[in-house]
Amino acid sequence: MTQRRMPETPGPDVPVYVISVAAELTGLHPQTLRTYDRIGLVSPGRAGGGGRRYSWRDIEMLREVADLTGAGIGLEGVRRILELENHVAALRRRVRDLEDQLQAAEYALALRQADRGSAANLPAVPPTPAQSVMVWRRSR
């Protein structure tokens, strides 16, 4: 007996939904979706023939736009809100990265102190773009 494999569900960023399906899933008119694409609120992928293909993330974004415009916020206000949300998400990722680096540096320092009993040479923290690191050393 052969087992049937279920088709894999595409990831949230894979553009698979045609405009009519995206319109149905969001409750918006296809022309509204074209307008949102034209003004840059959402950027769907394109099929070989040029037709729009929306990802699940695009669908969620369109629902958020619909909620905001339904609450009386203009399209320029919606654009600014989305920009700020993206900025906050990027800052949160950066904070997580810095916390991970700090934890690694603290761990390395604790190991060094356990080996030597002092912090004579602090471990170097790998620099990231647009960032410099200063290492202080005690003079003897």
DSSP file (Angstrom, degrees, kcal/mol; ACC not computed):
  #  RESIDUE AA STRUCTURE BP1 BP2  ACC     N-H-->O    O-->H-N    N-H-->O    O-->H-N    TCO  KAPPA ALPHA  PHI   PSI    X-CA   Y-CA   Z-CA
    1    1 A M              0   0    0      0, 0.0     2,-0.3     0, 0.0     0, 0.0   0.000 360.0 360.0 360.0 124.0    0.0    0.0    0.0
    2    2 A T        -     0   0    0      1,-0.0     2,-0.5     0, 0.0     0, 0.0  -0.660 360.0-129.9 -90.3 144.9    1.5    3.3   -1.0
    3    3 A Q        -     0   0    0     -2,-0.3     2,-0.4     1,-0.0    -1,-0.0  -0.783  17.4-128.7 -95.9 133.2    1.1    6.3    1.1
    4    4 A R        -     0   0    0     -2,-0.5     2,-0.4     1,-0.0    -1,-0.0  -0.646  19.5-137.7 -81.3 132.0   -0.1    9.5   -0.4
    5    5 A R        -     0   0    0     -2,-0.4     3,-0.0     3,-0.0    -1,-0.0  -0.741  13.9-129.6 -89.0 133.6    2.0   12.6    0.3
    6    6 A M        -     0   0    0     -2,-0.4     3,-0.1     1,-0.1     2,-0.0  -0.600  33.5-103.3 -76.9 141.2    0.2   15.7    1.1
    7    7 A P        -     0   0    0      0, 0.0     2,-0.1     0, 0.0    -1,-0.1  -0.380  41.9-105.7 -64.2 143.7    1.4   18.7   -0.9
    8    8 A E        -     0   0    0      1,-0.1    -3,-0.0    -3,-0.0     0, 0.0  -0.455  29.1-119.7 -71.9 141.6    3.7   21.0    1.1
    9    9 A T        -     0   0    0     -2,-0.1    -1,-0.1     1,-0.1    -3,-0.0  -0.668  32.9-115.3 -79.0 131.4    2.2   24.3    2.2
   10   10 A P        -     0   0    0      0, 0.0    -1,-0.1     0, 0.0     6,-0.0  -0.318  34.9-100.9 -66.4 152.5    4.2   27.2    0.8
   11   11 A G    >   -     0   0    0      1,-0.1     3,-1.4     2,-0.0    45,-0.4  -0.141  37.3 -98.8 -66.0 168.4    6.0   29.5    3.2
   12   12 A P  T 3  S+     0   0    0      0, 0.0    45,-2.6     0, 0.0    46,-0.3   0.662 121.8  48.5 -67.2 -15.9    4.5   32.8    4.3
   13   13 A D  T 3  S+     0   0    0     43,-0.2    42,-0.1    42,-0.2    -2,-0.0   0.375  81.7 109.1-105.1   4.3    6.7   34.8    1.8
   14   14 A V    <   -     0   0    0     -3,-1.4     2,-1.0     1,-0.1    42,-0.4  -0.714  68.8-134.0 -84.8 119.5    6.1   32.6   -1.3
   15   15 A P        +     0   0    0      0, 0.0    40,-0.3     0, 0.0    39,-0.1  -0.606  55.3 132.1 -77.6 103.2    3.9   34.5   -3.8
   16   16 A V        +     0   0    0     38,-1.5     2,-0.5    -2,-1.0    39,-0.2   0.573  36.8  93.8-125.2 -18.5    1.3   32.0   -4.9
   17   17 A Y  E     -A   54   0A   0     37,-2.8    37,-3.4    -3,-0.2    -1,-0.0  -0.700  64.5-139.1 -91.1 124.2   -2.2   33.8   -4.6
   18   18 A V  E  >  -A   53   0A   0     -2,-0.5     4,-2.5    35,-0.2     3,-0.4  -0.278  34.2 -98.5 -70.8 166.6   -3.5   35.4   -7.8
   19   19 A I  H  > S+     0   0    0     33,-0.5     4,-2.5     1,-0.2     5,-0.2   0.832 121.7  54.7 -61.6 -35.2   -5.3   38.8   -7.3
   20   20 A S  H  > S+     0   0    0      2,-0.2     4,-1.9     1,-0.2    -1,-0.2   0.901 111.6  44.5 -67.0 -38.3   -8.8   37.3   -7.3
   21   21 A V  H  > S+     0   0    0     -3,-0.4     4,-2.7     2,-0.2    -2,-0.2   0.914 113.2  50.7 -70.0 -42.8   -7.9   34.9   -4.5
   22   22 A A  H  X S+     0   0    0     -4,-2.5     4,-1.7     1,-0.2     6,-0.3   0.896 110.1  50.9 -60.9 -39.8   -6.1   37.7   -2.6
   23   23 A A  H  X>S+     0   0    0     -4,-2.5     4,-1.8    -5,-0.2     5,-1.0   0.915 111.9  46.8 -63.5 -42.7   -9.2   40.0   -3.0
   24   24 A E  H  <5S+     0   0    0     -4,-1.9    -2,-0.2     1,-0.2    -1,-0.2   0.907 112.3  49.8 -66.0 -41.5  -11.4   37.2   -1.7
   25   25 A L  H  <5S+     0   0    0     -4,-2.7    -1,-0.2     1,-0.2    -2,-0.2   0.787 120.2  36.1 -68.8 -27.3   -9.1   36.5    1.3
   26   26 A T  H  <5S-     0   0    0     -4,-1.7    -1,-0.2    -5,-0.2    -2,-0.2   0.626 101.8-124.8-100.9 -15.7   -8.9   40.2    2.3
   27   27 A G  T  <5S+     0   0    0     -4,-1.8     2,-0.3     1,-0.3    -3,-0.2   0.661  70.1 126.1  78.0  15.3  -12.4   41.3    1.5
   28   28 A L      < -     0   0    0     -5,-1.0    -1,-0.3    -6,-0.3    -2,-0.2  -0.737  66.7-105.9-105.8 155.6  -11.0   44.0   -0.8
   29   29 A H    >>  -     0   0    0     -2,-0.3     4,-1.8     1,-0.1     3,-0.7  -0.524  28.4-120.6 -75.2 144.1  -11.8   44.7   -4.4
   30   30 A P  H 3> S+     0   0    0      0, 0.0     4,-2.2     0, 0.0     5,-0.2   0.854 115.0  56.4 -54.5 -35.2   -9.1   43.7   -7.0
   31   31 A Q  H 3> S+     0   0    0      1,-0.2     4,-2.2     2,-0.2     5,-0.1   0.868 104.1  53.3 -65.8 -34.1   -8.8   47.3   -8.1
   32   32 A T  H <> S+     0   0    0     -3,-0.7     4,-2.6     2,-0.2    -1,-0.2   0.901 107.5  51.3 -64.9 -40.4   -8.1   48.3   -4.5
   33   33 A L  H  X S+     0   0    0     -4,-1.8     4,-2.1     2,-0.2    -2,-0.2   0.904 109.0  50.6 -62.8 -40.7   -5.3   45.8   -4.5
   34   34 A R  H  X S+     0   0    0     -4,-2.2     4,-2.7     2,-0.2    -2,-0.2   0.903 110.7  49.6 -63.0 -40.2   -3.9   47.2   -7.7
   35   35 A T  H  X S+     0   0    0     -4,-2.2     4,-2.4     2,-0.2    -2,-0.2   0.928 109.5  50.3 -64.1 -45.4   -4.0   50.7   -6.2
   36   36 A Y  H  <>S+     0   0    0     -4,-2.6     5,-2.2     1,-0.2     6,-1.1   0.865 112.6  48.2 -62.0 -35.4   -2.2   49.6   -3.0
   37   37 A D  H ><5S+     0   0    0     -4,-2.1     3,-0.9     3,-0.2    -2,-0.2   0.934 110.3  51.5 -67.1 -46.5    0.5   48.0   -5.2
   38   38 A R  H 3<5S+     0   0    0     -4,-2.7    -2,-0.2     1,-0.3    -1,-0.2   0.864 113.5  43.3 -60.5 -38.5    0.8   51.1   -7.3
   39   39 A I  T 3<5S-     0   0    0     -4,-2.4    -1,-0.3    -5,-0.1    -2,-0.2   0.475 117.4-112.1 -90.7  -0.9    1.3   53.4   -4.3
   40   40 A G  T < 5S+     0   0    0     -3,-0.9    -3,-0.2    -4,-0.5     3,-0.1   0.629  78.9 126.1  88.9  14.4    3.6   50.9   -2.6
   41   41 A L  S   <S+     0   0    0     -5,-2.2     2,-0.3     1,-0.2    -4,-0.2   0.820  86.8  13.1 -72.8 -29.5    1.6   49.7    0.4
   42   42 A V        -     0   0    0     -6,-1.1    -2,-0.3    -9,-0.1    -1,-0.2  -0.989  66.2-155.7-143.0 147.3    2.2   46.1   -0.7
   43   43 A S        -     0   0    0     -2,-0.3    -6,-0.1    -3,-0.1    15,-0.1  -0.759  17.5-167.8-127.7  85.7    4.6   44.7   -3.3
   44   44 A P        -     0   0    0      0, 0.0    10,-0.2     0, 0.0    -2,-0.0  -0.263  25.8-106.7 -69.4 159.3    3.3   41.4   -4.6
   45   45 A G  E     -B   53   0A   0      8,-2.2     8,-2.5     1,-0.0     2,-0.4  -0.203  33.7-121.5 -73.1 175.7    5.5   39.1   -6.7
   46   46 A R  E     -B   52   0A   0      6,-0.2     6,-0.2   -31,-0.0     5,-0.1  -0.964  11.4-136.3-125.6 140.9    5.0   38.8  -10.4
   47   47 A A    >   -     0   0    0      4,-2.9     3,-2.0    -2,-0.4     6,-0.1  -0.325  42.9 -90.7 -80.8 172.3    4.3   35.7  -12.5
   48   48 A G  T 3  S+     0   0    0      1,-0.3    -1,-0.1     2,-0.1    -2,-0.0   0.845 129.4  48.4 -54.3 -37.1    6.0   35.1  -15.8
   49   49 A G  T 3  S-     0   0    0      2,-0.1    -1,-0.3     1,-0.0    -3,-0.0   0.419 124.9-100.5 -85.5   1.4    3.3   36.9  -17.7
   50   50 A G  S <  S+     0   0    0     -3,-2.0    -2,-0.1     1,-0.3     2,-0.1   0.360  73.8 144.1  98.3  -5.6    3.4   39.9  -15.3
   51   51 A G        -     0   0    0      1,-0.1    -4,-2.9    -5,-0.1    -1,-0.3  -0.373  55.7-103.4 -69.2 147.2    0.3   39.0  -13.2
   52   52 A R  E     - B   0  46A   0     -6,-0.2   -33,-0.5    -2,-0.1     2,-0.4  -0.432  32.3-167.7 -71.3 141.6    0.5   39.8   -9.5
   53   53 A R  E     -AB  18  45A   0     -8,-2.5    -8,-2.2   -35,-0.2     2,-0.3  -0.988   8.7-154.4-131.3 122.5    1.1   36.9   -7.1
   54   54 A Y  E     -A   17   0A   0    -37,-3.4   -37,-2.8    -2,-0.4   -38,-1.5  -0.753   3.6-144.7-100.8 141.3    0.5   37.6   -3.4
   55   55 A S     >  -     0   0    0     -2,-0.3     4,-2.0   -40,-0.3   -42,-0.2  -0.470  33.1-104.7 -90.9 170.5    2.1   35.8   -0.5
   56   56 A W  H  > S+     0   0    0    -45,-0.4     4,-2.4   -42,-0.4   -43,-0.2   0.872 125.1  55.0 -63.7 -35.2    0.4   35.0    2.8
   57   57 A R  H  > S+     0   0    0    -45,-2.6     4,-2.2     1,-0.2    -1,-0.2   0.888 106.4  51.1 -64.3 -38.0    2.4   37.8    4.4
   58   58 A D  H  > S+     0   0    0    -46,-0.3     4,-2.7     2,-0.2    -2,-0.2   0.901 108.3  52.4 -62.6 -40.3    1.0   40.1    1.7
   59   59 A I  H  X S+     0   0    0     -4,-2.0     4,-2.2     1,-0.2    -2,-0.2   0.926 109.9  47.9 -61.9 -45.1   -2.5   38.9    2.6
   60   60 A E  H  X S+     0   0    0     -4,-2.4     4,-2.0     1,-0.2    -1,-0.2   0.897 111.4  50.8 -63.0 -39.8   -1.9   39.7    6.2
   61   61 A M  H  X S+     0   0    0     -4,-2.2     4,-2.5     1,-0.2    -2,-0.2   0.913 109.3  50.6 -63.1 -43.4   -0.5   43.2    5.3
   62   62 A L  H  X S+     0   0    0     -4,-2.7     4,-2.6     1,-0.2    -1,-0.2   0.878 108.5  52.2 -63.3 -37.9   -3.6   43.9    3.2
   63   63 A R  H  X S+     0   0    0     -4,-2.2     4,-2.4     2,-0.2    -1,-0.2   0.903 109.8  49.4 -64.1 -40.0   -5.9   42.9    6.0
   64   64 A E  H  X S+     0   0    0     -4,-2.0     4,-2.6     2,-0.2    -2,-0.2   0.913 110.7  49.7 -65.0 -41.7   -4.0   45.3    8.3
   65   65 A V  H  X S+     0   0    0     -4,-2.5     4,-2.9     1,-0.2     5,-0.3   0.920 110.8  50.4 -61.0 -43.6   -4.3   48.1    5.7
   66   66 A A  H  X S+     0   0    0     -4,-2.6     4,-2.3     1,-0.2    -2,-0.2   0.907 110.7  49.2 -62.1 -41.8   -8.0   47.3    5.5
   67   67 A D  H  X S+     0   0    0     -4,-2.4     4,-1.1     2,-0.2    -2,-0.2   0.922 113.5  46.3 -62.8 -43.8   -8.4   47.5    9.2
   68   68 A L  H  <>S+     0   0    0     -4,-2.6     5,-2.1     2,-0.2     3,-0.3   0.921 114.8  45.0 -67.6 -43.7   -6.5   50.8    9.4
   69   69 A T  H ><5S+     0   0    0     -4,-2.9     3,-1.5     1,-0.2    -1,-0.2   0.869 110.1  56.6 -68.7 -33.2   -8.4   52.4    6.6
   70   70 A G  H 3<5S+     0   0    0     -4,-2.3    -1,-0.2    -5,-0.3    -2,-0.2   0.773 101.8  57.1 -65.1 -25.5  -11.7   51.1    8.1
   71   71 A A  T 3<5S-     0   0    0     -4,-1.1    -1,-0.3    -3,-0.3    -2,-0.2   0.395 128.9 -98.9 -85.5   3.1  -10.8   52.9   11.3
   72   72 A G  T < 5S+     0   0    0     -3,-1.5     2,-0.4     1,-0.3    -3,-0.2   0.572  75.4 142.6  95.9   9.5  -10.6   56.1    9.3
   73   73 A I      < -     0   0    0     -5,-2.1    -1,-0.3     1,-0.1    -2,-0.1  -0.711  48.2-124.9 -87.2 132.7   -6.9   56.4    8.8
   74   74 A G     >  -     0   0    0     -2,-0.4     4,-2.4     1,-0.1     5,-0.2  -0.211  25.7-103.8 -70.8 165.7   -5.8   57.8    5.4
   75   75 A L  H  > S+     0   0    0      1,-0.2     4,-2.5     2,-0.2     5,-0.1   0.848 121.7  52.1 -63.2 -35.6   -3.5   55.9    3.1
   76   76 A E  H  > S+     0   0    0      2,-0.2     4,-2.0     1,-0.2    -1,-0.2   0.890 110.7  48.8 -68.2 -37.0   -0.5   58.2    3.9
   77   77 A G  H  > S+     0   0    0      2,-0.2     4,-2.5     1,-0.2    -2,-0.2   0.890 110.7  50.9 -64.9 -39.6   -1.1   57.6    7.6
   78   78 A V  H  X S+     0   0    0     -4,-2.4     4,-2.6     2,-0.2    -2,-0.2   0.919 108.7  51.7 -62.8 -43.6   -1.3   53.8    6.9
   79   79 A R  H  X S+     0   0    0     -4,-2.5     4,-2.2     1,-0.2    -2,-0.2   0.918 111.5  46.9 -59.1 -44.3    2.0   54.0    5.0
   80   80 A R  H  X S+     0   0    0     -4,-2.0     4,-2.5     2,-0.2    -1,-0.2   0.905 110.9  51.4 -66.4 -41.7    3.6   55.8    8.0
   81   81 A I  H  X S+     0   0    0     -4,-2.5     4,-2.5     2,-0.2    -2,-0.2   0.923 111.2  48.1 -60.2 -45.0    2.2   53.3   10.5
   82   82 A L  H  X S+     0   0    0     -4,-2.6     4,-2.3     2,-0.2    -2,-0.2   0.897 110.9  51.2 -64.6 -40.1    3.5   50.4    8.5
   83   83 A E  H  X S+     0   0    0     -4,-2.2     4,-2.3    -5,-0.2    -2,-0.2   0.931 111.7  47.1 -60.4 -45.5    7.0   52.0    8.2
   84   84 A L  H  X S+     0   0    0     -4,-2.5     4,-2.6     2,-0.2    -2,-0.2   0.887 110.4  52.0 -66.1 -38.9    7.1   52.5   11.9
   85   85 A E  H  X S+     0   0    0     -4,-2.5     4,-2.2     2,-0.2    -1,-0.2   0.908 111.1  47.9 -62.4 -41.2    6.0   48.9   12.6
   86   86 A N  H  X S+     0   0    0     -4,-2.3     4,-2.2     2,-0.2    -2,-0.2   0.892 111.7  50.5 -65.6 -39.0    8.8   47.7   10.3
   87   87 A H  H  X S+     0   0    0     -4,-2.3     4,-2.4     2,-0.2    -2,-0.2   0.918 110.2  49.1 -64.7 -44.1   11.3   50.0   12.0
   88   88 A V  H  X S+     0   0    0     -4,-2.6     4,-2.4     1,-0.2    -2,-0.2   0.909 110.5  51.1 -62.1 -42.4   10.2   48.7   15.5
   89   89 A A  H  X S+     0   0    0     -4,-2.2     4,-2.1     1,-0.2    -1,-0.2   0.905 110.5  49.1 -62.4 -41.3   10.6   45.1   14.3
   90   90 A A  H  X S+     0   0    0     -4,-2.2     4,-2.2     1,-0.2    -2,-0.2   0.902 111.0  50.1 -64.8 -40.8   14.1   45.8   13.0
   91   91 A L  H  X S+     0   0    0     -4,-2.4     4,-2.5     2,-0.2    -2,-0.2   0.891 108.6  52.3 -65.1 -39.2   15.1   47.4   16.3
   92   92 A R  H  X S+     0   0    0     -4,-2.4     4,-2.3     2,-0.2    -1,-0.2   0.911 109.5  49.2 -62.9 -41.8   13.8   44.4   18.2
   93   93 A R  H  X S+     0   0    0     -4,-2.1     4,-2.3     2,-0.2    -2,-0.2   0.909 111.2  50.5 -62.3 -41.0   15.8   42.1   16.1
   94   94 A R  H  X S+     0   0    0     -4,-2.2     4,-2.6     2,-0.2    -2,-0.2   0.907 109.0  50.7 -64.1 -42.3   18.9   44.3   16.6
   95   95 A V  H  X S+     0   0    0     -4,-2.5     4,-2.7     2,-0.2    -1,-0.2   0.919 109.9  50.6 -61.8 -43.6   18.3   44.3   20.4
   96   96 A R  H  X S+     0   0    0     -4,-2.3     4,-2.3     2,-0.2    -2,-0.2   0.918 110.8  49.3 -60.1 -43.1   18.1   40.5   20.4
   97   97 A D  H  X S+     0   0    0     -4,-2.3     4,-2.3     1,-0.2    -2,-0.2   0.922 112.3  47.4 -61.8 -44.1   21.3   40.3   18.4
   98   98 A L  H  X S+     0   0    0     -4,-2.6     4,-2.6     2,-0.2    -2,-0.2   0.881 110.4  52.1 -66.3 -38.0   23.1   42.6   20.8
   99   99 A E  H  X S+     0   0    0     -4,-2.7     4,-2.5     2,-0.2    -1,-0.2   0.898 109.7  50.0 -63.4 -39.6   21.8   40.7   23.8
  100  100 A D  H  X S+     0   0    0     -4,-2.3     4,-2.2     2,-0.2    -2,-0.2   0.916 111.9  47.7 -64.0 -42.9   23.1   37.5   22.3
  101  101 A Q  H  X S+     0   0    0     -4,-2.3     4,-2.4     2,-0.2    -2,-0.2   0.905 112.1  49.8 -64.0 -41.5   26.5   39.1   21.7
  102  102 A L  H  X S+     0   0    0     -4,-2.6     4,-2.8     2,-0.2     5,-0.2   0.920 110.2  49.8 -63.7 -44.0   26.6   40.5   25.3
  103  103 A Q  H  X S+     0   0    0     -4,-2.5     4,-2.2     1,-0.2    -1,-0.2   0.905 111.7  49.0 -61.8 -41.4   25.7   37.1   26.7
  104  104 A A  H  X S+     0   0    0     -4,-2.2     4,-2.5     2,-0.2    -1,-0.2   0.905 112.5  48.0 -64.7 -41.2   28.5   35.5   24.7
  105  105 A A  H  X S+     0   0    0     -4,-2.4     4,-2.5     2,-0.2    -2,-0.2   0.899 111.5  49.9 -66.9 -40.7   31.0   38.1   25.8
  106  106 A E  H  X S+     0   0    0     -4,-2.8     4,-2.4     2,-0.2    -1,-0.2   0.895 111.8  48.8 -64.4 -39.2   29.9   37.7   29.5
  107  107 A Y  H  X S+     0   0    0     -4,-2.2     4,-2.3    -5,-0.2    -2,-0.2   0.931 112.1  47.7 -65.0 -45.8   30.3   33.9   29.2
  108  108 A A  H  X S+     0   0    0     -4,-2.5     4,-2.4     1,-0.2    -2,-0.2   0.890 112.2  50.6 -62.7 -39.3   33.8   34.3   27.6
  109  109 A L  H  X S+     0   0    0     -4,-2.5     4,-2.9     2,-0.2     5,-0.2   0.909 109.0  51.0 -64.9 -42.2   34.8   36.8   30.3
  110  110 A A  H  X S+     0   0    0     -4,-2.4     4,-2.1     1,-0.2    -2,-0.2   0.904 111.4  48.2 -63.3 -40.3   33.6   34.4   33.0
  111  111 A L  H  X S+     0   0    0     -4,-2.3     4,-2.0     2,-0.2    -2,-0.2   0.920 112.3  48.9 -63.7 -43.2   35.7   31.6   31.5
  112  112 A R  H  X S+     0   0    0     -4,-2.4     4,-2.8     1,-0.2     5,-0.4   0.918 111.7  48.7 -63.2 -44.0   38.7   33.8   31.2
  113  113 A Q  H  X S+     0   0    0     -4,-2.9     4,-2.7     1,-0.2    -1,-0.2   0.879 109.9  52.1 -65.0 -36.9   38.4   35.0   34.8
  114  114 A A  H  < S+     0   0    0     -4,-2.1    -1,-0.2    -5,-0.2    -2,-0.2   0.877 114.6  43.2 -66.4 -36.1   38.0   31.4   36.0
  115  115 A D  H  < S+     0   0    0     -4,-2.0    -2,-0.2    -5,-0.1    -1,-0.2   0.893 133.0  18.1 -74.2 -41.4   41.2   30.4   34.1
  116  116 A R  H  < S-     0   0    0     -4,-2.8    -3,-0.2     2,-0.3    -2,-0.2   0.637  91.7-126.9-108.8 -19.3   43.3   33.4   35.1
  117  117 A G  S  < S+     0   0    0     -4,-2.7     2,-0.3    -5,-0.4    -4,-0.2   0.560  83.7  57.8  80.9   5.9   41.6   34.9   38.1
  118  118 A S  S    S-     0   0    0     -6,-0.4    -2,-0.3     3,-0.1    -1,-0.2  -0.930  83.5-114.5-153.5 176.9   41.4   38.4   36.5
  119  119 A A        +     0   0    0     -2,-0.3     3,-0.3     1,-0.2    19,-0.3  -0.346  56.2 143.2-112.1  49.0   40.2   40.2   33.5
  120  120 A A  S    S+     0   0    0      1,-0.3     2,-0.5    -8,-0.1    18,-0.4   0.917  76.1  22.4 -58.9 -47.4   43.6   41.1   32.1
  121  121 A N  S    S-     0   0    0     -3,-0.2    -1,-0.3    16,-0.1    16,-0.1  -0.925  82.4-148.0-125.2 106.2   42.6   40.7   28.4
  122  122 A L        -     0   0    0     -2,-0.5     2,-0.1    14,-0.4    -3,-0.0  -0.389  29.4-100.7 -70.2 148.7   38.9   41.0   27.7
  123  123 A P        -     0   0    0      0, 0.0     2,-0.3     0, 0.0    -1,-0.1  -0.402  38.1-112.0 -68.9 147.0   37.5   38.9   24.8
  124  124 A A        -     0   0    0     -2,-0.1    11,-0.0    -3,-0.1    -3,-0.0  -0.598  22.4-141.5 -79.3 139.5   37.0   40.7   21.6
  125  125 A V        -     0   0    0     -2,-0.3     8,-0.1     1,-0.0   -23,-0.0  -0.885  28.5-110.3 -99.2 129.3   33.4   41.2   20.5
  126  126 A P        -     0   0    0      0, 0.0     2,-0.1     0, 0.0   -25,-0.0  -0.386  35.9-124.7 -62.2 129.3   32.9   40.8   16.7
  127  127 A P        -     0   0    0      0, 0.0     5,-0.1     0, 0.0     3,-0.1  -0.381  19.9-151.5 -72.8 152.7   32.1   44.1   15.2
  128  128 A T    >   -     0   0    0      1,-0.1     3,-1.1    -2,-0.1     0, 0.0  -0.780  41.4 -67.3-115.1 165.0   29.0   44.6   13.1
  129  129 A P  T 3  S+     0   0    0      0, 0.0    -1,-0.1     0, 0.0     3,-0.1  -0.202 120.8  11.3 -54.6 140.6   28.5   47.1   10.2
  130  130 A A  T 3  S+     0   0    0      1,-0.2     2,-0.3    -3,-0.1     0, 0.0   0.816 111.3 101.7  60.9  34.6   28.5   50.7   11.4
  131  131 A Q    <   -     0   0    0     -3,-1.1     2,-0.3     2,-0.0    -1,-0.2  -0.997  51.3-163.9-145.7 140.9   29.7   49.8   14.8
  132  132 A S        -     0   0    0     -2,-0.3     2,-0.4    -5,-0.1    -4,-0.0  -0.910   9.2-147.1-123.2 157.5   33.0   49.9   16.5
  133  133 A V        -     0   0    0     -2,-0.3     2,-0.5    -8,-0.1    -2,-0.0  -0.980   4.5-157.3-125.1 132.6   34.2   48.2   19.6
  134  134 A M        -     0   0    0     -2,-0.4     2,-0.6     2,-0.0    -2,-0.0  -0.940   6.7-157.1-110.6 130.1   36.7   49.6   22.1
  135  135 A V        -     0   0    0     -2,-0.5     2,-0.4   -11,-0.0   -11,-0.1  -0.928   7.2-154.6-108.9 122.9   38.6   47.2   24.4
  136  136 A W        -     0   0    0     -2,-0.6     2,-0.4   -15,-0.0   -14,-0.4  -0.781   8.7-168.4 -96.7 138.2   40.0   48.5   27.6
  137  137 A R        -     0   0    0     -2,-0.4     2,-0.2   -16,-0.1   -16,-0.1  -0.986  22.5-120.9-126.4 138.0   42.9   46.9   29.3
  138  138 A R        -     0   0    0     -2,-0.4     2,-0.3   -18,-0.4    -2,-0.0  -0.527  27.0-127.2 -73.7 139.1   44.2   47.6   32.7
  139  139 A S              0   0    0     -2,-0.2    -1,-0.1     1,-0.1   -19,-0.0  -0.629 360.0 360.0 -84.1 148.8   47.7   48.9   32.9
  140  140 A R              0   0    0     -2,-0.3    -1,-0.1     0, 0.0    -2,-0.0   0.429 360.0 360.0 -96.0 360.0   50.0   47.0   35.2
